[in-house]
Amino acid sequence: MSSFDISRRSFVDKALTLGGLAAAAGSVPLLGRQALAAGETVKAYGTTTAQLRDWSIMENSIGIKVEFTPTNTDIGIFMRDIISNDLGATQDIFIFDGGTENLLGPQGYYAEIIEDQPELTLWERTPDAWKRADWLRFDGKQYGVPVIGNGDAFGYFPEVIDANPDGMDEIPWTTFFEDERVKGRVAIDRSWLQSLPETANFLKHHGRVAIEDPADLTPEEARPVVDFLIERKRAGHFRTIFTAFEEQIQLLSNREVDMINCWEPAVKEANEALGPGTVIYAFTVEGYYKWGHSANVSSQAMERGNLDNIYKLLNYFLGGEYRAYQAKQRGYAGPNMDLGVAYATEHGWPQEDIDLLKWTEEKVARKFEKPFWANTTPVNADVMESEWQRFLNA
């Protein structure tokens, strides 16, 4: 075996054993093994923010129902549920940050996408920049359909750091990690998959640590990155280490923190409680945790007689209705944004909502100009997990 294969095997082993150490808030219990009967319902398991707030919108437009079981971004929990808990026995579609296709595809957990399946009517017109992205394919095989994408950063209250309240300025990650104005009032994500690469990218940008890929740290790279985080933790910089999406919203809505490396929808939801523009989701100097969600079909679902409905849902992710509501509700872009604008226009949405959809596409394009890309299955995952535990235990 190559060192890459060994590292991947080690990662899967650790995912099964260590994934359960994270709070089970995002996990589903061991599910029954009975096969799903053919019918209108499609069962999906995936990242919280991939779902619509109200699935009845989709049900009314394409005539199928979705039972969605949400999970957070803990790759250990996700891999454990699919591999150890045999989630494919009951779930039709898995939605997670792209990057698991190189493991779960070849091992038979994901089925290849049938590009000419009759229900996948929008596939051909979907730009290759989205549908042929590396995080959807492995070894020349298409395992995923693109769903949404963004560049993650942090939310902040502009008056605390004397920032322009219009949110257009680029705020340095230096503010998040070292600014005395927010000391003791910064929340950082418990997931090493996000927080460790974001810290590494910050240190790389400022030349403090020599790093090749912030999302896949070698032992020599990971150690000083975690040393920096431990120093900041011991200095009292972090207010809390959070786990779930709901915590992000709570921390911002209750103004318990001044900064948090959160998902953009948390900022949008907090502003619904506090008022428009109260919290800003940052454009940054150093870059973003750039990602795309992939929808993958369970191999076991191929034999359950519900394939047309599964592909109706996959096609829905590429269409204007889903694109419009995701941009409006969560601030996420994705393939075929022009269909989202057309949908909003045809359905009489206010001009400000239509302008928001256009802005969402521009915003994500601006973010994607900077580093770095997320990697949910890094070669050095075991090293990164081990070093991250040092930070948590410090």
C-alpha positions in Angstrom: 0.0 0.0 0.0 1.2 3.5 -0.7 1.5 6.0 2.2 -1.6 7.7 0.8 -3.7 4.5 0.9 -2.4 3.9 4.5 -3.4 7.4 5.5 -6.8 7.0 4.0 -7.3 3.7 5.7 -6.2 5.2 9.0 -8.6 8.1 8.5 -11.5 5.8 8.0 -10.6 3.8 11.0 -10.4 7.0 13.1 -13.7 8.2 11.6 -15.4 5.1 12.9 -13.8 5.3 16.4 -13.4 9.0 17.0 -16.5 10.3 15.2 -18.6 9.3 18.1 -16.6 11.5 20.5 -18.2 14.6 19.0 -21.6 15.3 20.6 -24.2 13.2 18.9 -26.3 16.3 18.2 -25.7 15.9 14.5 -25.9 12.1 14.3 -28.8 9.8 13.6 -29.2 6.6 15.6 -28.7 3.2 14.2 -31.5 2.7 11.8 -33.5 -0.4 10.8 -32.2 -2.5 8.0 -35.4 -3.0 6.1 -35.4 -1.7 2.5 -37.5 1.2 1.6 -40.6 0.5 -0.3 -41.0 2.2 -3.6 -43.0 5.5 -3.3 -42.9 9.2 -3.4 -40.7 9.8 -0.4 -37.0 10.3 -0.8 -34.9 10.0 2.3 -31.9 12.3 2.6 -29.2 12.6 5.2 -26.9 15.6 5.1 -25.5 18.9 6.3 -28.2 21.1 8.0 -27.9 24.0 5.7 -28.5 22.0 2.5 -32.2 21.6 3.4 -34.9 24.1 2.6 -36.6 25.7 5.6 -39.9 24.4 4.2 -39.8 21.3 2.0 -43.5 21.8 1.1 -42.4 24.3 -1.5 -40.6 21.5 -3.4 -43.3 19.0 -2.8 -45.9 21.3 -4.4 -43.7 21.9 -7.5 -42.3 18.5 -8.3 -44.7 16.2 -6.5 -42.4 14.2 -4.2 -41.7 14.3 -0.5 -38.3 14.5 1.3 -37.5 13.2 4.8 -34.4 15.0 5.7 -32.2 14.0 8.6 -29.6 16.7 9.3 -26.1 16.4 10.5 -23.3 18.9 11.3 -20.0 19.1 9.5 -18.2 16.4 11.6 -16.6 14.1 9.0 -16.2 11.4 11.7 -19.9 11.3 12.4 -20.8 11.3 8.7 -18.4 8.5 7.8 -19.4 6.4 10.8 -23.1 6.7 10.0 -22.6 5.6 6.4 -20.0 2.9 7.0 -20.6 1.5 10.5 -24.3 2.3 10.8 -25.1 1.1 7.3 -27.1 4.2 6.6 -27.5 3.4 3.0 -30.0 0.7 4.0 -32.5 3.4 4.7 -31.3 6.6 3.2 -31.4 7.4 -0.6 -29.2 10.5 -0.8 -26.2 11.8 1.2 -25.3 15.5 1.1 -22.0 16.7 2.6 -19.0 18.8 1.8 -17.5 17.5 -1.4 -14.4 15.3 -0.8 -15.7 12.0 0.4 -16.1 10.7 -3.2 -12.6 9.3 -3.3 -13.3 7.0 -0.4 -17.0 6.2 -0.4 -17.3 6.0 -4.2 -14.7 3.3 -4.9 -15.7 1.4 -1.7 -19.2 1.1 -3.1 -21.2 3.3 -0.8 -21.9 5.9 -3.5 -23.4 5.0 -6.9 -22.2 6.6 -10.0 -24.4 9.4 -11.3 -26.5 8.4 -14.3 -26.0 11.5 -16.4 -28.6 10.6 -19.0 -31.2 9.6 -16.5 -34.5 11.1 -17.9 -35.3 13.0 -14.7 -31.9 14.8 -14.7 -33.1 17.3 -17.2 -30.8 20.2 -16.1 -27.5 18.2 -16.2 -26.4 19.2 -19.7 -26.9 22.9 -19.1 -25.2 22.9 -15.8 -21.7 24.5 -16.1 -18.7 22.2 -16.0 -17.1 24.5 -13.4 -19.7 23.1 -11.0 -20.6 19.6 -12.3 -17.1 18.5 -13.2 -15.5 19.9 -10.0 -12.9 17.6 -8.4 -15.0 17.2 -5.2 -17.7 15.4 -7.3 -15.5 13.0 -9.2 -12.8 10.4 -8.6 -10.8 8.3 -11.0 -12.9 9.6 -14.0 -16.2 8.7 -12.4 -19.0 11.1 -11.5 -20.2 10.4 -7.9 -21.9 13.6 -7.0 -24.3 16.4 -8.2 -23.5 19.9 -7.0 -25.9 21.4 -4.6 -24.6 24.7 -3.0 -21.3 26.4 -2.4 -19.7 29.3 -0.5 -16.6 30.6 1.1 -16.8 30.4 4.9 -15.3 33.0 7.2 -16.6 34.7 10.3 -19.5 36.8 11.6 -18.8 40.1 13.5 -20.5 43.1 14.9 -19.0 46.0 12.9 -19.2 48.6 15.7 -17.0 46.5 17.9 -14.0 46.7 15.6 -14.8 50.1 14.0 -15.6 48.5 10.6 -17.7 49.9 7.9 -21.3 48.8 8.6 -22.0 48.1 4.9 -19.9 44.9 5.2 -18.0 45.5 1.9 -14.5 45.9 3.5 -12.2 43.0 3.8 -11.6 42.2 7.5 -8.3 40.4 8.3 -8.3 37.1 10.2 -5.8 38.9 12.4 -8.8 40.6 14.0 -10.4 37.2 14.7 -7.3 35.7 16.3 -5.5 38.5 17.9 -7.4 41.8 18.2 -7.6 43.0 21.8 -11.0 44.5 21.1 -12.6 41.1 20.8 -10.4 39.2 23.3 -12.5 36.9 25.4 -15.5 37.2 23.1 -14.5 35.0 20.2 -16.2 31.7 19.4 -14.3 29.0 17.5 -15.8 25.9 15.8 -15.0 22.6 17.6 -14.6 20.9 14.2 -10.9 20.6 13.2 -12.1 20.2 9.6 -12.9 23.9 9.6 -11.0 25.7 12.3 -7.6 24.1 11.9 -7.3 24.9 8.1 -8.7 28.4 8.6 -6.0 29.0 11.2 -3.3 27.5 9.0 -4.3 29.7 6.1 -4.1 32.8 8.3 -0.6 31.8 9.5 0.5 30.9 6.0 -0.7 34.2 4.5 1.3 36.2 7.1 4.4 34.0 6.7 4.5 32.8 10.2 4.4 29.1 9.3 5.6 27.5 6.1 2.5 25.6 4.8 1.7 24.1 1.4 -1.9 23.2 1.8 -3.9 24.6 4.7 -6.5 21.9 4.3 -4.0 19.0 4.5 -1.4 19.7 7.1 1.7 17.6 7.6 2.9 16.8 11.1 5.6 19.6 10.8 2.9 22.0 9.7 0.1 21.1 12.0 2.1 21.3 15.2 3.0 25.0 15.1 -0.6 25.8 14.0 -2.0 24.1 17.0 0.7 25.7 19.2 -0.6 29.1 18.1 -4.2 28.2 18.9 -3.2 26.9 22.3 -1.4 30.1 23.0 -4.5 32.1 22.1 -6.7 29.9 24.1 -4.5 30.2 27.2 -4.4 34.0 26.7 -8.2 34.0 27.2 -9.0 35.0 23.6 -11.8 32.5 23.0 -15.1 32.8 24.7 -16.3 29.4 23.8 -15.8 26.4 21.5 -19.1 25.5 19.8 -20.4 22.5 18.1 -23.8 22.9 16.4 -25.3 25.3 13.9 -28.0 26.2 16.4 -25.2 27.3 18.8 -23.9 29.7 16.1 -27.3 31.4 15.9 -27.7 31.5 19.7 -24.3 33.0 20.3 -24.9 35.8 17.8 -28.6 36.4 18.6 -27.8 36.7 22.3 -24.7 38.8 21.6 -22.7 36.4 23.7 -19.7 36.9 21.3 -18.3 39.6 19.1 -16.9 37.2 16.5 -17.5 33.6 15.4 -16.1 31.5 12.6 -19.6 30.4 11.6 -21.7 29.5 8.5 -23.3 32.4 6.7 -26.9 31.3 7.4 -26.2 31.8 11.1 -25.6 35.5 10.4 -28.8 35.7 8.3 -30.8 34.1 11.1 -29.3 36.3 13.8 -30.1 39.4 11.8 -33.8 38.2 11.6 -33.8 38.5 15.4 -31.5 41.6 15.8 -32.4 43.6 12.7 -30.9 43.8 9.2 -27.2 44.5 9.1 -26.6 44.0 12.8 -24.1 41.2 12.2 -21.9 41.1 9.1 -20.5 38.0 7.4 -16.9 38.9 6.5 -15.1 39.4 3.3 -11.6 38.7 4.4 -8.0 39.6 3.5 -6.4 36.2 3.7 -9.1 33.9 2.2 -11.9 31.5 2.9 -12.8 28.0 3.7 -14.2 27.4 0.2 -16.5 24.4 -0.2 -19.3 22.8 -2.3 -21.9 20.4 -1.1 -22.2 17.2 -3.1 -25.4 15.1 -3.3 -24.5 11.4 -3.6 -26.8 8.5 -4.2 -26.6 5.5 -1.9 -25.7 2.4 -3.8 -28.3 0.4 -2.0 -31.0 2.9 -3.1 -30.4 1.8 -6.7 -32.3 -1.4 -6.1 -35.3 0.0 -4.2 -37.5 1.0 -7.1 -37.6 4.8 -6.3 -34.9 5.9 -8.8 -37.1 8.4 -10.7 -38.0 10.3 -7.5 -34.3 10.3 -6.4 -33.3 11.9 -9.6 -36.2 14.3 -9.5 -34.6 15.6 -6.2 -31.1 15.7 -7.7 -32.5 17.7 -10.6 -34.3 20.0 -8.2 -31.0 20.9 -6.6 -29.9 22.2 -10.1 -33.1 24.2 -10.7 -34.3 27.8 -10.2 -36.6 27.2 -7.2 -34.0 25.6 -5.0 -31.4 28.1 -6.1 -33.6 31.1 -5.4 -34.7 30.0 -1.9 -31.1 28.9 -0.9 -29.7 32.3 -1.9 -32.5 34.2 -0.2 -32.6 32.1 3.0 -29.0 31.2 3.5 -26.9 33.4 1.2 -25.5 30.4 -0.8 -24.8 30.3 -4.5 -24.6 27.2 -6.7 -25.0 26.1 -10.3 -27.5 27.7 -12.6 -27.9 30.9 -10.6 -29.5 32.4 -13.7 -32.4 30.0 -13.2 -32.8 31.3 -9.7 -33.1 34.9 -10.9 -35.6 33.8 -13.6 -37.7 31.9 -11.0 -37.8 34.9 -8.6 -38.8 37.2 -11.5 -41.5 34.9 -12.9 -43.0 34.4 -9.4 -43.2 38.1 -8.7 -40.6 38.3 -6.0 -39.7 41.9 -4.8 -36.9 43.6 -6.7 -34.8 43.6 -3.6 -35.0 39.8 -3.5 -34.0 39.5 -7.1 -31.1 41.9 -6.6 -30.1 39.7 -3.6 -29.9 36.6 -5.9 -27.7 38.5 -8.3 -25.5 39.8 -5.5 -25.1 36.3 -4.1 -23.6 35.1 -7.3 -21.2 38.1 -7.4 -20.4 37.6 -3.7 -19.4 33.9 -4.0 -17.4 34.6 -7.2 -15.5 37.3 -5.2 -14.7 34.8 -2.4 -13.7 32.1 -4.8 -10.9 34.3 -6.1 -9.0 33.7 -2.9 -7.6 30.6 -1.2 -8.3 27.9 0.0 -10.4 24.8 -0.9 -11.8 22.6 1.9 -10.7 18.9 2.0 -13.0 16.6 4.0 -10.6 13.6 3.6 -7.1 14.9 3.8 -4.2 12.5 3.6 -2.9 13.7 7.0 -6.3 13.5 8.7 -5.0 11.4 11.6 -2.3 13.9 12.3 -4.7 16.8 12.1 -7.1 15.1 14.4 -4.4 14.2 16.9 -3.0 17.8 17.0 -6.5 19.2 17.3 -7.1 17.2 20.4 -4.1 18.9 21.9 -5.9 22.2 21.4 -9.2 21.0 22.9 -7.4 19.5 25.9 -5.2 22.5 26.6 
